[in-house]
């Protein structure tokens, strides 16, 4: 199975070389603050100016800080300013770790931080990062999806609607459903995000343009690949998607979180962060992409 997947990914990657990417990596650095237990970063949000950021880890820690940029706006680093061990909805930091495994991160106009959890699937909303969150249910996982496959791709629209994409589906041929929350707390399947070459959606964010940027990852046994797509919204409804970028094999580490913003020129930039899985063989990196349109 793994060999077949590797062949599929290789064929997809070869075909993608013929298409010029719309998203081009323009900056990359390793983020390694001197903090005990740092790592496992999965979710990311950046403010409208591309300076302030929040990142959440698999261990239920929220990291906040500022991106360091040169006079030309070039990204050179990240300064960690605060870290908070998040409480769960029972007001405690639970064990085992899987109950605090936070993956997706979304910051709404109301200032609240919302996070999707993987071990026990739910969305947690924090009006105060040091307080106790409220919880709401997520759509039911695909019946045959593995236990560690959840809703890592999570985003909030300008209108305050929540969107999630599961990392798995019932079969390798089925597309990934995009769900949107409704007023009564239920979830509606509104779009099919197609499968491509073994990639699975692991991050998402709405850009200032109102479109949904989706980060996908593939692992072929010895290296990661990254793919970025954009789901085009018209009249608040998803209509089509377009491919923006596919990495070379092993070009980046395990990119999982993505955030979109507009720079001073009005160009769309995407910032991605990697999950090192708390492994000494991996790194936490940030990569910034510039859309060339």
C-alpha positions as CSV (number, residue, x, y, z in Angstrom):
1,X,0.0,0.0,0.0
2,X,2.8,2.4,1.0
3,X,4.6,1.6,-2.3
4,X,1.5,2.3,-4.3
5,X,1.1,5.6,-2.5
6,X,4.7,6.6,-3.2
7,X,4.2,5.8,-6.9
8,X,1.0,7.8,-7.0
9,X,2.6,10.8,-5.3
10,X,5.6,10.6,-7.6
11,X,3.5,10.6,-10.7
12,X,1.4,13.5,-9.4
13,X,4.5,15.5,-8.6
14,X,6.0,14.9,-12.0
15,X,2.9,16.1,-13.7
16,X,2.8,19.2,-11.5
17,X,6.2,20.3,-12.6
18,X,4.7,21.4,-15.9
19,X,2.5,24.0,-14.3
20,X,4.0,27.2,-13.0
21,X,3.1,27.7,-9.3
22,X,1.0,30.7,-8.4
23,X,2.4,30.6,-4.8
24,X,6.1,31.0,-4.6
25,X,8.1,30.5,-1.3
26,X,10.0,33.7,-0.5
27,X,11.2,33.1,3.0
28,X,12.0,30.2,5.3
29,X,13.6,29.9,8.7
30,X,13.8,27.5,11.6
31,X,11.8,28.6,14.7
32,X,13.4,27.3,17.9
33,X,12.7,29.4,20.9
34,X,14.4,28.5,24.2
35,X,11.3,27.1,25.8
36,X,10.9,23.7,27.6
37,X,8.7,21.4,25.7
38,X,8.4,23.5,22.6
39,X,7.3,21.7,19.4
40,X,4.3,20.0,17.8
41,X,3.0,23.2,16.2
42,X,-0.1,22.5,14.2
43,X,-2.3,25.6,13.9
44,X,-1.4,29.2,13.0
45,X,-3.0,32.6,12.7
46,X,-1.5,35.9,11.6
47,X,-2.9,39.4,12.0
48,X,-3.9,41.6,9.0
49,X,-0.5,43.3,8.9
50,X,1.5,40.0,8.9
51,X,3.2,40.8,12.2
52,X,1.4,39.4,15.3
53,X,0.8,35.6,15.3
54,X,-0.7,32.8,17.4
55,X,0.3,29.2,17.1
56,X,-1.1,26.1,18.9
57,X,0.6,22.8,19.6
58,X,-0.4,19.2,19.8
59,X,0.3,19.4,23.6
60,X,-2.4,22.1,24.1
61,X,0.0,25.1,24.4
62,X,-0.8,28.5,22.7
63,X,2.3,30.4,21.6
64,X,2.0,34.1,20.7
65,X,4.5,36.6,19.4
66,X,5.7,38.8,16.5
67,X,7.2,38.0,13.1
68,X,10.5,39.8,12.5
69,X,10.7,41.5,9.1
70,X,13.3,43.7,7.4
71,X,12.6,47.2,6.0
72,X,11.6,45.6,2.8
73,X,9.1,43.4,4.6
74,X,11.2,40.2,4.1
75,X,10.5,37.7,6.8
76,X,13.6,36.7,8.8
77,X,12.4,35.3,12.1
78,X,9.8,35.0,14.8
79,X,9.9,36.4,18.4
80,X,8.0,34.4,21.0
81,X,6.4,36.8,23.5
82,X,4.0,34.5,25.5
83,X,3.0,30.9,26.0
84,X,-0.1,29.6,27.7
85,X,-0.9,26.0,28.7
86,X,-4.5,25.9,27.6
87,X,-7.3,24.4,29.8
88,X,-9.9,22.2,28.4
89,X,-13.7,22.6,28.8
90,X,-13.6,21.0,32.2
91,X,-11.2,23.7,33.5
92,X,-8.3,21.3,33.7
93,X,-5.2,20.2,31.7
94,X,-6.2,16.6,31.0
95,X,-4.2,13.4,30.7
96,X,-3.8,11.5,28.5
97,X,-2.3,13.9,26.0
98,X,-4.7,12.9,23.2
99,X,-7.5,14.8,25.0
100,X,-5.6,18.1,24.6
101,X,-4.3,17.4,21.1
102,X,-5.2,20.7,19.4
103,X,-4.7,21.0,15.7
104,X,-6.6,23.8,13.8
105,X,-6.6,27.4,14.9
106,X,-9.0,30.2,13.8
107,X,-9.2,33.8,15.1
108,X,-12.5,35.6,14.4
109,X,-13.4,39.3,14.4
110,X,-14.9,38.8,17.8
111,X,-11.3,38.3,19.2
112,X,-12.1,34.7,20.3
113,X,-9.6,31.9,19.5
114,X,-11.2,28.7,18.2
115,X,-9.4,25.4,18.0
116,X,-10.2,22.0,16.6
117,X,-9.1,19.1,18.7
118,X,-8.2,15.7,17.3
119,X,-8.2,13.0,20.1
120,X,-11.7,13.8,21.2
121,X,-13.1,15.6,18.2
122,X,-14.6,19.0,19.1
123,X,-14.1,22.7,18.7
124,X,-13.0,24.8,21.7
125,X,-13.7,28.5,21.9
126,X,-11.5,30.7,24.1
127,X,-12.7,34.3,24.8
128,X,-9.6,34.4,27.1
129,X,-6.6,32.2,26.5
130,X,-6.2,31.7,30.2
131,X,-9.8,30.7,30.9
132,X,-12.0,27.7,30.4
133,X,-13.3,27.3,26.8
134,X,-16.7,26.3,25.6
135,X,-17.0,23.2,23.4
136,X,-19.1,22.3,20.4
137,X,-19.3,19.1,18.4
138,X,-17.7,18.4,15.0
139,X,-19.2,16.4,12.1
140,X,-19.0,12.7,12.5
141,X,-15.7,11.2,11.2
142,X,-15.8,9.0,8.2
143,X,-16.7,5.5,9.4
144,X,-13.5,3.9,8.2
145,X,-11.1,6.7,9.1
146,X,-8.2,6.0,11.4
147,X,-8.4,7.2,15.0
148,X,-5.7,9.8,14.5
149,X,-7.4,11.3,11.5
150,X,-9.5,14.3,12.5
151,X,-10.4,17.9,11.4
152,X,-7.0,19.6,11.3
153,X,-8.1,22.0,8.5
154,X,-10.2,24.6,10.3
155,X,-11.1,28.2,9.4
156,X,-13.5,31.0,10.1
157,X,-15.0,33.3,7.5
158,X,-15.4,37.0,7.6
159,X,-19.1,36.4,8.4
160,X,-18.1,34.2,11.4
161,X,-19.0,30.9,9.8
162,X,-16.9,27.9,10.8
163,X,-15.5,25.5,8.1
164,X,-13.8,22.2,8.6
165,X,-12.2,19.6,6.3
166,X,-11.5,16.1,7.6
167,X,-8.1,14.6,7.0
168,X,-9.6,11.3,5.9
169,X,-12.7,9.8,4.2
170,X,-14.2,6.4,3.8
171,X,-12.1,5.4,0.8
172,X,-9.0,6.6,-1.0
173,X,-11.2,7.5,-4.0
174,X,-13.7,9.7,-2.2
175,X,-13.1,13.5,-2.1
176,X,-12.8,15.3,1.2
177,X,-16.0,17.0,2.3
178,X,-15.9,20.6,3.4
179,X,-18.4,21.3,6.2
180,X,-19.9,24.7,7.3
181,X,-21.6,25.2,10.6
182,X,-25.3,26.2,10.8
183,X,-27.2,28.4,13.2
184,X,-28.6,25.4,15.1
185,X,-25.1,23.9,15.7
186,X,-25.3,21.3,13.0
187,X,-22.8,20.9,10.1
188,X,-23.7,21.1,6.4
189,X,-21.6,19.4,3.7
190,X,-21.2,22.2,1.1
191,X,-18.3,21.2,-1.2
192,X,-16.1,18.3,-2.2
193,X,-12.4,19.0,-2.1
194,X,-10.8,16.5,-4.5
195,X,-8.1,14.1,-3.6
196,X,-4.7,14.5,-5.4
197,X,-1.7,12.2,-5.3
198,X,-2.0,11.1,-1.7
199,X,-2.3,14.5,-0.2
200,X,-4.5,15.1,2.9
201,X,-5.8,18.5,4.1
202,X,-4.1,19.6,7.3
203,X,-4.6,23.4,7.5
204,X,-6.9,26.1,6.2
205,X,-7.5,29.8,6.4
206,X,-9.7,32.4,4.8
207,X,-7.7,35.2,3.1
208,X,-8.8,38.9,3.0
209,X,-10.1,38.1,-0.5
210,X,-12.8,35.8,0.9
211,X,-11.3,32.6,-0.5
212,X,-10.3,29.5,1.4
213,X,-6.6,28.5,1.3
214,X,-6.1,24.8,2.0
215,X,-2.7,23.3,3.0
216,X,-2.3,19.6,2.3
217,X,0.4,17.1,3.2
218,X,1.7,13.8,1.9
219,X,4.2,11.5,3.6
220,X,5.9,8.9,1.4
221,X,7.8,7.0,4.1
222,X,10.9,9.0,4.2
223,X,9.9,12.6,3.3
224,X,7.0,15.1,3.3
225,X,5.4,16.9,0.4
226,X,3.3,20.1,0.6
227,X,0.5,21.2,-1.6
228,X,-1.5,24.5,-1.4
229,X,-4.9,25.0,-3.1
230,X,-7.4,27.8,-3.1
231,X,-11.2,27.3,-2.9
232,X,-12.9,30.1,-4.7
233,X,-16.0,31.6,-3.0
234,X,-18.6,33.5,-4.9
235,X,-21.6,35.0,-2.9
236,X,-20.3,33.2,0.2
237,X,-20.5,29.8,-1.6
238,X,-17.6,27.6,-2.7
239,X,-17.6,27.3,-6.5
240,X,-14.3,25.8,-7.7
241,X,-10.8,25.3,-6.6
242,X,-7.4,26.0,-8.1
243,X,-3.9,24.6,-7.4
244,X,-1.3,27.1,-6.2
245,X,1.8,25.1,-5.2
246,X,3.3,21.7,-4.9
247,X,6.7,21.2,-3.2
248,X,9.5,19.0,-4.3
249,X,10.0,15.8,-2.2
250,X,11.5,16.8,1.2
251,X,11.7,20.5,0.3
252,X,10.0,21.3,3.6
253,X,9.3,19.6,6.8
254,X,5.8,18.6,8.0
255,X,3.9,21.8,7.2
256,X,0.5,21.7,9.0
257,X,-0.6,25.3,9.8
258,X,-1.4,28.1,7.4
259,X,-2.4,31.7,7.6
260,X,-3.3,34.2,4.9
261,X,-2.9,38.0,4.8
262,X,-2.4,40.9,2.4
263,X,0.9,42.9,2.4
264,X,1.2,46.7,1.8
265,X,1.1,46.2,-1.9
266,X,-2.2,44.2,-1.7
267,X,-0.5,40.9,-2.6
268,X,-1.7,37.8,-0.8
269,X,0.9,36.1,1.4
270,X,0.6,32.7,3.0
271,X,2.6,31.7,6.1
272,X,2.9,28.0,6.9
273,X,4.4,26.3,10.0
274,X,5.6,22.7,10.5
275,X,4.8,20.2,13.2
276,X,8.0,18.5,14.3
277,X,6.1,15.8,16.2
278,X,8.4,16.5,19.1
279,X,11.1,14.5,17.2
280,X,14.8,15.3,17.2
281,X,14.8,14.3,13.6
282,X,12.4,17.0,12.5
283,X,12.4,20.8,12.7
284,X,9.8,23.6,13.3
285,X,10.1,25.8,10.3
286,X,8.1,28.8,9.0
287,X,7.7,29.3,5.3
288,X,6.2,32.4,3.6
289,X,4.6,32.2,0.2
290,X,3.8,35.1,-2.2
291,X,1.0,34.7,-4.6
292,X,2.0,35.9,-8.1
293,X,-1.2,37.0,-9.9
